[in-house]
């Protein structure tokens, strides 16, 4: 039994606990990447990506620090980077549990400013997160200088109390932010995830304190030390897996169940928020008229024209402006008094189109961009008006004149004419119902399922505008 102790490690229970920790990390990585690998969800930018990613890294550091500092595996501490102060003080502390709690506080901070203050946070995540971790780093530096750890990486009573106070202070901050937003009727699982994080972190601290007390008070009972060490790592592995959640940063991913068997229900923020389909085609008893002399912003409110124009813009690698118009148009369908849904949609648009380096960053002036980012009310109905006017002018200059001479518009015109003729035939046949699209339009004429030859219709074409309805 000499080779299996709290000093040397290597007990069968230790390896079982390490195996559980490894399995938990594998599940954590699969769970975090599942939406992107299976459902091809586009990856987020900025804090929406980095905060969940940092949580995964912090979870790994936390479990690894426990394994190395708790002597779960046999190794000789002949090098400085194998010492207790590296693993127990730094990796398990500020780079592990401290970073994990800081990420959760940063997420609660964002939710508080968005849904209570109705504005973007005054400090960016890449500044706020190090600021939150700073007290933990300072505490670790003090322990490093004082060197209170013994040869088994255990702290004395005084230092245990100090460490518990540091852990508890982060939970208190998280409780304060969570309590401030408890009245918000979130449409996703943000509030539940925050309370879950508080419960899990408090449980970890209680378990950690109990294990240390048992090891210190009953230092002469090897089986008790081995058992408490096993329970510490096993419970920490399970709770870390439960603690991690990507839903706060990316609400749409809450609709993608990790263990659910049903297919993905919502693919866009509009669908997730229950916004009615915008720009619906006119009823079948009305003819759709696309007049190039009409203002572009008015034409874009028609769904069929917007889809055709968007396909043309995407083929020119300039579709961001049209996508932005569509999502702002969706935002306009949410009632002004429905502030929660408007905040969700506005944040989605800002993260996707406005912030620097966004996935589909639009080309707007610095003044308009800063006005949006520094707004004091992200539910304001005219929040994106200036940016939208700039982009409409840009589309008129760069895209519209080439669209009227493109194959995309010709196909739209033919399809519109076919629909109109089909309606006339239906009226003449006494109400006989059939699909004019299937009867009159060949598959190769469908602008949304046909690969066009861009050699004939360039995005930079200077051809004269054709009469859309000769």
C-alpha positions, 0 to 999 in steps of 0.5 A: 500500500506504500505505492498508493497514498496521498503522497505518491498517488497512483491508486486505482481510485485515482486513475478512475477519477482521472478517466472520468475527468478525461471523459468529461472533457471529451463530452465538453468539447463535443458539446461545444462543437456539436452545433458547428460540426453537425448543423453547420452553424456559422461560428460567432465573432468577438466575445460570442466566440471567445468567452465560451472558448475560454470557458472550455480552456478554463475547465481543462486547466481547472481539472488538470490543476486538480490532477497534478496538485493532488498527486493523482498520478505518480511523478517526481517533482524534480522541476519547478514547473511540476511544483505545487505552486504552478498547478495548485496556485496558478493553473487551478486558481486564476487560469482555472476556476477563477477564469471560469467564474470570470467568464460567467460574470462577464456574461452576466455583465453583458446581459445586465447592460443589454436588458436592464440598461438597454445599451451595449456594455461600456467596456469590451470583453477583452478588457473586462475579462482580465480586469475581473481575473486580476484579484485572483492573479493578485491572490496567487502572487501573494501565495507564491511569495508567502509559500504556505503550501506543504509538500502535499500542496495543502494549505493551513487553516488561515490560508484556506479561509482566505482562499474560500473568501476569494472564491465566495466573493466571485459568487457574490458578484455573480449573484448580484448581477443575476439578481438584477436581471431576474425580472427579465422574461428571457426567451432562451435559457440565460437566467437558468444558466446563471443560477445553474452556474451559481449553484455549481460553483458554490457546490465546488467550493463546499466540496473543495473546503470539505476535502481540504479540512478532512485532509488537514484534520485527519492527516493520519488516515490514508484511506480518507485522504484517497477517498476525499481526493477521488470525490473531489476530482470526480464531482468537479469533472461532472459539475464542470461539464454541467457548468459550461454553457454556450447558450448565453453568448449565442442564444440560437444554439439553445435550439440545437439540442445535444441529446434531442433527436428532433431536427433543428427547428430554428435557423435564423434569429427571426424564427427563434424570436417568432417574428412573422415572415417579412416581405411576403409575396402578394396574394395569388389574386394580385399580380406582382409588379417590379418597376425599376423606377420605384425606390430600391428600399421599397422594392426590397420590402417584397420578398421575391424581389429581395431574394433575387436581388440578394442572390445577385449581390451574393454572386458579386460577393457584396451581399452583406448590405442586402442581408443587413436590410432584411434583418433590420426589416425583421426588427421593424416588425417587432412591436416597440413595447416588446423590448426583450425581443427587440434587444435580442434582434438588435444585439444579433444585428450588431454582432453580425454586421456592425462590430469590427471584424463581424462575420458580415461587417457592412461598409458604413461610415465611422460616424454611423457605426459609433452611433450604433455602438454607443447608443443609450437605447438599443430598442430605439426604432431608428437605431439602424436608420442612418446605416441603412440609408448609407447602404441603400445609396451604396446598393443603388450605385454599385449593384442596382444598375447591374442587377436590371441587366442581369440574368437574375432579374430576367428570371424574376421577370419570367417567373412573375409573368408566369405567375400572372399568366397562371392566375389568368388561366385559373380565372378562365378555367373557373377556379381550377387550381394548379401550380403556375410555377411548376407548369410554366417555369423550368427548373433551369429558369429558377434563379435560386437553383441555377448556376449562372454564367457570370461571363455574360452578366458581370457585377461591374457591367455598364450595360444600359438598363433594359425595359423590365416589361417589354 
